[in-house]
Amino acid sequence: MKYLDEFRDPEMAATLLEGIRRRSTRQIRIMEFCGTHTVSIFKHGIRQLLPPTIEMLSGPGCPICVTANADLDWAIALASDTELIVTTFGDMLRVPGSRSSLERAKAAGADVRIVYSTLDAVQIARDNPDRPVVFLGIGFETTSPTVAVSILQAREQDITNYYVLSLHKLTPPATKAILDSGESRLDGIIGPGHVTTVIGSRAWEFLPQQYGVSCVIAGFEPLDILQGIYTLVKRIEGGEPQVDNVYGRSVRAEGNEVALEYMNVVFEECAAEWRGIGEIPASGLKLNSEFRPFDARERFQVDPGATEEPAGCLCGDVIRGVAIPPDCPLYRVVCTPHHPVGPCMVSGEGTCAAYYLYTAGE
Amino acid sequence: MERILLAHGSGGKLSHELVRDLFLPQFPAPTLARLDDAAVVQATAHTIGAELPEGSGPCRIAFTTDSYVVKPLFFNGGDIGRLAVCGTVNDLAMVGASPRYLSAGFVLEEGLDLDTLRRVVASMRTSANEAGVEIVAGDTKVVEKGGADQLFINTAGVGLVPDGIDISASNAQPGDVVILSGALGDHGIAVLSEREGLSFRTRLASDVAPLNHLVAAMLRASSDIHVLRDPTRGGLATALNEISLQSGVAITMEESRLPVHEAVRAACEMLGYDPLYIANEGKLVAIVARDAAEKVLETMQRDPHGQEATFIGEVKTQPEGKVLLRTRVGGTRIVDMLVGEMLPRIC
């Protein structure tokens, strides 16, 4: 298939791997921020092809994984009100909160519907004018513009029963928080390709400038990732940190101005709670005052009860790249994709699920 | 409270656990415990408690049942009626049986358009003729509106297993070769593309078809066919995992050898699905002794339902109970059973 096979070519992969092996002389640590990168790396068996000098760490780039339990509990409690229709992207369904999950709430009678587009959620609101319809807004800068568009569309069409629970998060502040903690001692970062398509590669200039860490924006096919690693190895070995963009077919320095504008119109930055990291200032998006009538937090009062974290679960450490799934006492023993304890085991982009599904358990 | 989740019906891990933990302890028949697509029971004067005519040897009967709840009822390439006939015929064929008789039970929702039912039943007749089976028993129930979604069908089937045939998911042996009869995922993606809320257009047709003639040809070509499975719900990945567990072997596949049609690949890339987990209704995977593999493959390729048949991998001893995939770029990874329902990615 054109545009895909050319990025999975075995000979090109061998050439890039040879280049990586030749250039990599010292021990380095590279974090892929994005969960989609993590899964691609595991799915294509890339880690085991790299020389032992390169240690790959998985970062916090799985929106579901970083959603705080308190926020999840709020969404689940909201869904339990059967007058409401809760719409969500599919991955959220099985994530366990303190005591339940949306999937369990659905089995117990909650009207939870999976949508593939935010505009489908608006359509459900249009089709059910007597019932409030809430969309669970989870995701990074890739998702938030589409949620902004859904709100603008609802306003334009006088749909007054559509609400958004905005749990959107911003990726650069989280990357800063990880580097500020000093825990993971990174030499280079593979920046999120989809997010950077929206925010632009310029948004990552702080990495070399303030932290002396190189960053490469890469696509998600095996050759994209190998080229990204090769570029990082060259930069790190050369001692001159920089932001490189090897995903030019999607990413521009200035990003997608239209998408950014939609975000600016509807949202404003706010402090946000990240699982495993804690509260990070200006790392979330909430609806600004003009769009408050669409804000589910403003419209609904629910009591989610006290937040409980699952005992022993290391998802927080895994998200920060300071632990790997096999370090966790629950991993594979009680926590599996069909009986997940933490979110990293549920999400299609979670690090624990990637380890579980694609490695033999080491 | 523990409740049934949709994922319990996905054919993946939760379905497997439901059968293992809830049904099997109550239904301890050793024939059921083999977890093959159909049960093979010995019909002798002793087991059926009757006198058989003089001179008749023991006869093995394959028996299976399946229920069909597909939505929408009609999709490109098939409908619930064709599925109900082919699914049960194929389950019988997967133990090497020659399918003979089917029963059909209908659960109808009050208000169902009679023309819809007529079309479904006509399609069942056509499919039964194609497979060479007779529908010899039936039942109809009507439930009040909302008690079912339009139309559900259950079919049960009986077939005869020729002498000398022993095909079971427990029979894979190290050194065997894995053959797939054609491209992956056509049925799942064809149905998915017609679901509400997921409107992408594709000309892809479901592969739903009776495979008993293909299997009969394969068995004529060689008696060294150890395992047959039709990778329906849960896809090829789940079918191979079941085989590797039941046979206590490892199965390795080459990603570059897996046939997947362009439309399925495109839909999977778009929705974040893996063709290894998408349902097929007219494909089979065969595990065959190495010496017989070439002959079986050629036979399959001459059959209309096996034209795209190809070798995809082999059976090894270690790691026991696991399925491995060698990726295009040269890495190796585990292929697990389907977990939960297939859900799309969110970013």
Interface residues (C-beta under 8 A of the other chain):
Chain A: M1 L4 R8 D9 P10 A13 A14 G35 T36 F42 K43 H44 G45 I46 R47 Q48 L49 P63 I64 F89 G90 D91 M92 L93 R94 E103 R104 A107 A108 I114 V115 Y116 D120 I138 G139 F140 T142 T143 H194 P222 L223 L226 T336 P337 H338 G348 E349 Y356 L357 Y358 T359 A360
Chain B: M1 R3 I4 L5 A7 G12 K13 L14 E17 G197 L198 S256 E262 R265 A266 E269 L271 G272 P319 K322 R326 T327 R328 V329 G330 G331 T332 R333 I334 D336 V339 G340 L343 P344 R345 I346 C347
